[in-house]
Amino acid sequence: MVGTPTHGWVIGTGSITLLDGSSLRIAAVGSCTLAGINRENHGCPPHILGEKSPEDIHAGRDRQLERAVAALLEQPSHPPR
C-alpha cells in the first residue's frame, strides 16, 4: 500500500429522527483486526509513504502514483508462466 496512514475512523453509525425533527447518531458497527484488536483511532500505516501536498495537487503531480510505480519497477521481473 502506498499513501499516507489512515485516520482510524472505522465506526459505522446509524441515524434516527426524533419527534422534534432533530436526529440522533448511534454507533452501530466497528472494525477489528483478525487478532481482535479494535481499529478505531488506530490507523493503518502504508507500506510505502507517499504524501500529496496542496502544491502537488495544484501542479497536477501525483507523488503517491510516482512512488507506487517506482516500487513496482524496483521489483525483480519474473518470466511469464
C-alpha angles and dihedrals in degrees: 000000000000121000139057129319115278117244097239095239099148106139113114115212135199126209131218126189116230126217093261092055096256120120136227124210118209128189107247110162133031135184130231135181120248086264090058097253114149110242096202108121090000106099125199114253116222121241089232121027113230116166128188120214126202087248091056092050091049090049092047092244121144109200092177091058091045091053092047093051091046091051092050092048090051092058117095113256119242124209115248116263 
